[in-house]
């Protein structure tokens, strides 16, 4: 199969085109700029629409309208822009519309910087906007996986009529890697009889709404949403294991930090230290099974490594409920975790186990 | 027996929730009649605001979307870009359109988005309890300008039709009122024209409609109609601010 060299941000765009997405609404922000640049050229080639909105607030509401009209639609931004979209994402979640939101995370809080970060984990997996809602959150760790997971994101969005977030960081967005494109996947978009297309002969009107003035009604909506989220938790957990089955120290890391952690695992294994990696691919629903399974096996300690002050750490601790010690190593502000730093932490844990 | 008049098919049977003397009901009917008369009810998608017209999706007899506060033009843009053959309108009040949604209002016009906006200006926030709107008149008392709106504290009334008419993508911009039968007929013609501008693909169209709010103005319905005539129309002159050359 032919391999092409592709930048991560462009891969998000090409993944969307392969998924049948023909509508993109966004607002410029670094470090995700190559994604809109790519789609501004690419979408017109396939009869699609690229539209630059006046703000992230407008962009997410254009997404709301396009999704309501039945389209496969995407927007992308980076941390501060994603903050601005949160109100809209909450509306989209309550109105049960499918769409894909890409966050190429940068250093925060505030204006922060444009360096790579994973500091939006809480925002992505714990809701982000107001009210009780959840989004499936996918975290690719290579340019190839970007291409593949963006297609998955659209399928999940349609399957659950829910917004889906795909998170990367500045490194994933900016780096180039060879990818196998292959023939475009067969896109099967489910029928959308609920879409506001104009009645066009349909007997009843369609209404897209998130207003339920009677608390009894709104509670019913919430219970329906919650049962949908439980179904996601049953069916959609994804993760990768690397030398995890016989490991005594398991690193838990997602996205680019997992790539760094793999190098640490390889180095430790060469030194005869049984280290493994569990890489959550879905951050929500969080893949707790491999952690729980590991804790009943040879694993003596876990190390969570992130480019933040310890956010996924909370989910790892919740999954393990104190069964094993959970250590943490993180850098913040757009600083990368280096192989040497993570290795140092692993060695410290390993020495402590003796 | 010949049918002299009948209820428009553009409205559902749902009883309106608006206060006695409020002219939202008239404006709803005019919009609904226009859509029906143009024969586009089945391909129309309406977008309603946050504010008094928040429940408008229960009244307009077509596919409807309820948008976040101020974002109806962005939502309408999303719909229209997916379904260019559809007829898309937004129905928004002065807080929604001229305060929190000002950016969306300006840019939907600048893109020349082929949608129609019905802008109901009653110089006050109704749903939230009579607070100052961007269109509140100088000296007008509201719950947040209890001594009357003073320019040095709260700025000046915003003239939306005049503002939007300066934008190149705006094709048809007009201001009407619904305080007299004559003005109501004129308003109907303007709304029909605005939808025609959209259907002909000429660009963005906006009809600003001066409307009453007896409840928050603290006036009886007849007094409110007089107040609209004597106070609002002088501050917000009626007429076309922009129209396609050569007519519609």
Interface residues (C-beta under 8 A of the other chain):
Chain A: X23 X25 X49 X51 X53 X54 X55 X57 X58 X59 X61 X62 X63 X64 X65 X66 X67 X68 X69 X70 X71 X73 X87 X88 X91 X95 X196 X197 X198 X199 X200 X201 X205 X206 X207 X208 X209 X210 X211
Chain B: X12 X41 X42 X43 X44 X45 X47 X54 X55 X57 X61 X62 X63 X64 X65 X66 X67 X68 X71 X74 X75 X76 X77 X78 X79 X80 X81 X82 X83 X86 X87 X103 X104 X106 X107
